[in-house]
């Protein structure tokens, strides 16, 4: 189960705990119906301002106008920092970025376990049953964490079977490929319903020796799902 603890670190301690490239979620506070957008921290001057890339949607920058207040959520490791800032200046050349006021108050939430989120990601699994030829199956990831996943597929994959799971995650229009070894820990059967051509088998798999790059990509997706809607948490 995923739990969090709420703390209020000093602003300097929180900002100094971030690094260039730290993922941030931005939402303008002048519009109650404003959409959250994701971007990244590109730098700061202590006690003066933060530098944040403007989010880009379908090739165009999302403009936050000078003077508006923004709710910022930043995540690093297993900690989410939340604070308010004012847009001091937005620049469109030579790059899309903005100056935000340096926060005076920062709240933080620490995630105590691997965050498991609901997804619907097409994937492929590859494995070799004992004494048989190799098998490649198209499957669907229905939840995901840095430690494993739940997979819906049309065939039984036995408990204990080692396999390779290959899939892509959409992060801001980029789709980094993930290929990770896993082992099947559980299998459940679900009869097909109207509109389904076959019964469904749900496999719980545990990832084995996931790379730092793949772990970071999954963690980014997990945080984005958490920040967009807590109902995405399994």
N, C-alpha and C positions, 0 to 999 in steps of 0.2 A: 504494500500500500504506500502511496506517496503522501507525505505530510510536509508541512512547511512551518518554519518559525519566523515570526516577524521581529525585526530589530530596527533600530534607528542609528546607523553609524554616522560619524561626522562626514560632512560633504567631502572634505579633502580625502579622508580614508577611502570613501567609496570611489571617487573619481580616480585616485591613484591606484586603485585595484583594477581599473580598466586598462585596456591596451588598444593601440591602433587596430582597427578592424572589429572591435567589440560590436556585436549586433544590437541594434536599438529599434524600438517601436515608437512611432511618433503619432500623436493625435492632437489636432488643434482644438483648443478649449472654447473658441469663440462660436463654434457651431455644434449644438448638442447631437446632431446626426452625423458628425464628421467620421470619416473612415480612417482606420488605423493603417499606417504604412510602415514598411520595414526599410531600414537603411543601416549605416554603420558610422562609428566614431572615427574621425581621421586625425584628431589631435585636440589639445587644449592648452591654455595658459592658466596656470593655477591662480585662483581667486579672480580671474578676469572673464574668460569666455571658453566655450567649447566649440570645436569645429566638427560639423556633422554633414555627411553627404546628403544631398537632396534625394529622396526616393525617386525612382524612375518607373513609370507605368507605361507599357507598350511604347517604349522608346522616347517618351516625353517626361521631363521633370515635373514632380508635384511641387508647386510653389507654396511656400509658407511666407506670408507677407510680414514685413517689418512691423514689430510692435505687438504681434499676437502672442498669446500664451500657448505653450505646448506641454502636454503631458508626455514625459519621456520614460520609457521602460528599457533598461539595458540589462543584458544577461551575460555572465561570464562564469565558466565552471558550472556550479550548481546554485548560483545566487542570482536573483533578479533584483535590480535596483530600480526604484521609482522616484521621480522628482518632477517638479514643474520648472520651466524655463521660459524666457521671453526671447523671441526672435529679434536679434539686434541688427542683422544685415543678411540679405540673401544675395548671392552672387551666381551669375550664369556663365561667367568667363574668367579664367580659361577652363574651369570645371564647374559642375553644379554642386554648390555647397552653401552652408549658412553658418553664421556666428550665433550661438545661443548664450544667454546669460549664464554665468557660473552659479550652480544651485547653492542655496543656503541650507536647505534641509533635504535629506535623502532617506527614504525607507528601504528596507531590504527584506527579502523572503528567501530562506534557504530551503532547497528541495532536499529531502532526506533520503531519497532512494531513486533508482532509475525510473524516469518518467515514461509511462506507457500511454500512447495516444491512439485514438481511432484514425484509421487511414483507409484508403481504397487505392492501392498501388499495384498495378500489374507487375508481375515478377516471373522469373524462370528458376526452377530448381533442377539440379542435375545430380544424379546419384547412380551407384552401381549396386544392385541387389546381389547377395551372395550367389555365385555360380551363374549369373545372368549377364546379359549385355547392359551397357549403360542406358539410363533413362533420362529424358529431358521433358519436363512438364511445364506448361503455362499455368500459373496460379495467381491468386490475388492475396496480397497482404491486407489484413483487416485491422490489425493493431501492431504497433511497433515501438520498441525501446532500444536503448543501446545494448541491452543484454539479450534481446531475442524478439520474436514476432509470433503472431498467430496467422496461419496461412489457410485459406480455403482452396481446395483442389478437388478434382473429379476422380481421384484414385487414392487408394490406401497407401500411405507410406508408413512402414512399421516403426514402432517405438524403438529407439536405439539406432536407427539408420542415420549414417553420416551423409551429408549432402552439401552442395554449394548453392547459395541463394544469390541471384543476380537481379538488381532492380535499379531504378533511377528515381531521384527525388528532385522536385522542382523547387529551386531556391532563387527567387527573383528572376525567373525566366531561364536560368541556367539549370542544367539537369546533370549534376555529377553522377557518374555510375558507381554503384556499390556492388562489390562481389565479396561475399563473406562465407566462410565455412560454418556449418551449424550441425546440430544433432537433434533429432526428433525426441521430445520428452513426453508428448501426449498426443492421442488421436481420438477425435470424437466424430460421430456420424450424425448427419442431419438430412432427413428425407427431402427430396426435391419437391418444390411447391409449383403451383401453376406458373407457367412461363419459364420454368427451368427445365433443361433437357436431361439433367442427370441428378443423382443424389450428390450431396456435398460432404466431403470429409474435411474436418478442421484439425490442423496439426499445430501444436505448440512446439516451437523450435528454440533452442538456446544457441546463441552465437558463440563461436570459438575464436579467440585471439583476433578480435576485430581491430583493424588498423586505427591509428589516431585520426587520420583524415576522415575515415568512414564514421567513426564515433562522433566527431565534431559535426558532420553533416546531419546525422540523425538527431543529435542534440539540438541543432538549430531548428529543424523541423518540429521537434517536440515542443520547444519553447514558443514557436510561432503559433502552434495549435493551442497551447495553454493560454497564451495571451489573447488570442482571438475569441476563444470560447472555452470556459472550464468544462463544458459538457463533452469536450473532445477527450477528456481524461478517462481512461479505463479504470 
